[in-house]
Amino acid sequence: MHSARRYFITAASILAVAANLFAQGIQYDKIEIKTEKVAPNLYMLSGSENVDPGHPDGAGGRIGVLAGPDGILMVDAQYLQIGDKVLQAIRKIDPGPIRFLVNTHVHGDHTAGNATFAKLGAIIFAREELREGMARPLTTARGAVDTRDPARLPVVTYGMGDPVRLRMNGETVELIPVRAAHTGGDTMIRFVNADAIMVGDFYRNFGYPFIDVTNGGSLKGALEALDQTMKIAGPNTKLIPGHGTFINKTDIIPYRDMILAVQGRVQELIAQGKTEDEVVAAKVTAPFDAKVPGGLLPANTGGGTSADRFVRMVYSQLKGAR
């Protein structure tokens, strides 16, 4: 009884914070950048909690920084509005030139700050699909982006196939293309010597999976990306999502199994002739809701909760595959 009461109080508190955040929008002036050292010359930068309605667990997308005598390689660029704060955090790590910037996917909380660093000399790498998406008016990607500024667009692009490799600062960096998963232009970034992989947003440990079908994402591709990650990762590999806490390969198994379980249940209801709204009303995520932080909070796109958005996506993907 006491445990249930504590869970209810905690959930109610989180819902209250989330409701307040959505009413205020992203509070860019309150975002502070936190730095975490992953390896001798590899760092991760993250934004403050409870100031970004789409990401109450940490504002914007995580940034990777590989520093050393050969210059700096960045992974993702956060929001445009906090470029100065990100740059200040990087300068505390290393004063050297920012030579390369790699984008994991198209969403503005990862790419909106591109132009800030391109104008400092960074060459932007990304999937060809990502560049095509950024070249179009961004109506679904998160974050405010000046679509008129060509500096934000990737300069070096690549498709599916073998990884693109960069060798600098004693590290081998592999840009590993992922078949349409979170979006249609996802890339994993592997730091071979540090034994760390930045996986972008096809895995998340706050809220249910967000597969952005409007930007080319797919349920099948997301499951393939999870399997691909487990094949690449070793037993001690740090897997670093675009949001949330670090994980290892064993953490992917229950996440993948949850997706498969929800997919199976939605497929059963479709076979029974249920409509999308009826499937959502059936609360097929109920067995997992207590284990998914933020799963019942409002989704930042698509309406309803994170769970509702996930179920609607699964429904649309399964219906479209028939």
C-alpha positions, 0 to 999 in steps of 0.5 A: 500500500505504501509503495503504491501510494509513493508511486502515485505521488511521484507520478502525480508530481512528474505530471504536474512538472510536465504540464507546467513545462508544456505551458511555458515551452522550452526555457532556453535561458535556463538550460545549463550544459553538464559535462561527463567524461566517458574516456580520456579524451571523450566527453558527453554534454547534456542539458538541464532537467525540467526546462524542455517540455519534450525532454524533461529528463534533459533539455535537447539532445546529447552532444559528444566531444572527442578532443585532442591535438588533432582538433575536436569532433562533435556529435550533434549540436543541440538547439540553436538558441544555446550555441554559446553555452555549448561552445563555452562547455566545449572550450572548458574541455579543449581550446582547439579547432572544432574540425568535424560535426556529425549528426545522428538524425534530423531532429532540431534538438540535435541539428538546430545548432549546426550553423554555429559550429560550421561558421567556426570551421566545422565540416558537417557529416550526415546521411544523405537522407538527413541533408535532404530533410534539412533542406526542406522546410522543417515542419515536424522536427523539434527545435527552432531552425533558420531554414534560410541558413545554408551553413547548417546543412551537412557538407559530406554525406553518405548512404547505407553501406560500410561505416565512414571512418575518421582517425584522429586523437588516437581514436577510430571513429566509425559513422555507422549508417542505420536503416530507417529507424527513428528517422530515415537518416540515422547514424550510430557513432562508434568510438572504437578505442573508448568502446562507446557507441552513440546510438541517437534516438532509436533507443530511449529510456524516458518515454516509449519509443518515438519512431518519426514516420513523417521523417522516414522512420519505421518500426521494422527499421527500429527493431533492426537497429536494436539488433544491429547495436547488440551485434556491434556492442561488446560486453563492456561497451557504453551505449549512449542514447541521445537522451537519458542514461547510458546503457549496455547491450543487455539493457536493449533486450527488455526494450526490444521485447517490450516493442515486440510484445506491444506489436504482437498485441496490436496485431491481434486487435487489428485482426479483430477489426479494431480501429486505431482509437479502439486499440489505443483505448485498450491500453496495450502498454499497461504491462509496461507502464510502471517500468517506463519512466515518462511513458504516461506523460504527454507526448511532445508530438502527436497528442496524448501520452507517450504510450498513446503515440507509440501505440498509434505508430505501431498501429499505422505501421502494421496497417500499412504493411498489410 
